Amino acid sequence: MHMGERCNILSLTPYRVLPPTNGGHLGIVSMHEYLGRICQDHVIGTTNNGNDKDYAFQLHRAYPAHALRYLPLYNISRIAGIGRRYDVNYIFCDHPYLALSAIALSKKLGIPWFLRSHNIESERFRSLGKKWWRLLRTYERMAMKQADGVFFITPEDRQWAENNFLLDPAVCHLIPYGAITDRIPEGHEAAKATLAHHFHLDAGKVWIYFLGAMNYLPNIEAIKNILHEVVPRLERLGKNSYQILIAGKGLPESLQQTIAVTSNITYLGFLPEVDTFLKACDIMVNPMLTGGGIKTKAVEALGYNKTVISTAYGAAGIIPEICGDNLHIADNHDWDAFTEKLVMVMSAPPPMIPTSFYDTYYWGNIAQKVVRIMQQTSRQSPAKA
């Protein structure tokens, strides 16, 4: 950020994200938290958001907690008034749904607007069999073409949009999902001893983990892959010096019962504080085969210097070249290769994630990049008339 250059952002986030309860919420909150540390970030959110007093951004509850908020230009005069009151000079729009409002605000306030694409929404709805995906694609294309800049979370999404929406590569920017750590965390052994005592676990074993919201179908499928594909292969290989730890709220009772009668795997349930858990574990397995966008849990694990064993689908959007020896990818459905990679890292010395990972994925660096792009775009091309 240039010294003395004003950076006041009006951010459109039309859903409840506080408190964050999943990776998508956390990605939005983290982005605005770190933007708020270097700018004034005024987030226009819904009335059903929780307390924002501990965050660096300022929340303005100008959207109702129902579908009317998606109507074009809903409450536009009030939102424009907030923008004028705080002298904002950039608009940040999460998802394309409020693009028409962002365009109108851009014209009213005479400032550029930027769209954050969490994934290609029309492609996601096409894959879900939604009949109106073509209409959404037309709207999404319009939104991206009208924006002064589009922030993509994965290289794959950026390339797809350039090819299919014929976007100018100069307006397409890679702004990934981030990690809250800017260096390798300390305290692994102490954290492992703490959790071993609390949950009556063997600290001498290799701890392998999967963490996520267990009411989310792709995560449930991942647990089934661990139980029915990975564990049996480990047993056939005679491996028993490991403990698989499953953490997250809402795992179906049937899977809890299966875990209870399976050796070397434990369901810990919901953990209100995951920092100690992430420090304590050794390896993260990511046997995901469904679900959209970047798998945020893998980025989180890499930030904690964990070795990640993932399917190709689970590693989509992550840049392997900057992960060193911490990321191992097996082809989708190739559970033999997946388990072989897991066995290999179980007996290998723990790697050290390269500093280049934090250069790219630390939220503080990501926020600085967003601001630089906004400032450069503003200087090169004023808001569209």
Order of alpha helices (4+ residues) and beta strands (2+ residues): beta-alpha-beta-beta-alpha-beta-alpha-beta-alpha-alpha-beta-alpha-beta-alpha-beta-alpha-alpha-beta-alpha-beta-alpha-beta-alpha-beta-beta-alpha-alpha-alpha
